[in-house]
Amino acid sequence: MNKSDLLFWARSNTNVYWIDDSPWIIRNSMLLPMSMPHTVQKINRNSVKEQLKKSTALLAHWSTEWNSMESEWWWTCCDLQNYDLEVIENVNARRAIRKGLTYCEVKRINPQDFVELAYPIFFKSLVSYRIPLSRIPSKEEYKKTIFQNAQYSGFELWGVFIEERLVGFSTCIYLDNAVNLGSTKSDPDYHKFNSNNALFYHITKYYINECKVKYITNGYRNLLHQTNINNFLIKMGYRKIYCRLNVELSFKLSAFVKSGLAKNLVQVRGIEKVIPEQFAQINALNKLIQISQSF
């Protein structure tokens, strides 16, 4: 692991906590390692508990035993050497990529232009997820986050264009000789041109072939809601890299789980219609705990 790069990336973020000399960050009320998963070794649970007490996080989770036996916990990654159309087995994916590359151009974007071009797509995407307007970052808040992250040279911004119009983007974090696809959004009005195929293909090929990274990943398994991105990426030549899930709950969340409320609430008939967001979160929590206990 390149400690200096990890340190620079940590300095380019807020809500960072240090556990055993490694930076962790709060995302969606969860405390997560900032380092790439293949580098995470044995973590001192007592240190995690101490940081949970100091932070606003409800839980911490991390992955170990990278690329091990098949389980219910995985990261979706591409580690194909010499990534190209010829190594992608799915015929439909190859056809979609060719079409996407015909209509689209994929290129890097500087932070200033990125904010101006990407924010409308970012906003439209969150609205489609039914996120309340009061919880959607303003353009200035979005700009502040992008500019802060861009202080780290490995934070790279990509866009897919059709006739000079941005129709999709991805923020990439180049760290520990691997790449994490951060925020990836696209305008559904242009999906018919296979813009996402063009974007993911170009980015994956660039980092695997030119930068010689170990892998590029879209992140760990999403338990919060159903998504098609995993199957989409598998067709694009990605695979599931299995590992061990480790979870530590905060005192408050632990009490909630031990009370039985977490399991009982999701069994109440019709509750998902009354409190859909909370239902999804509690259901995801139950699955997370269940998976962690399977190891």
Order of alpha helices (4+ residues) and beta strands (2+ residues): alpha-beta-beta-beta-alpha-beta-beta-alpha-beta-alpha-alpha-beta-beta-beta-alpha-beta-alpha-beta-beta-alpha-alpha-alpha-alpha
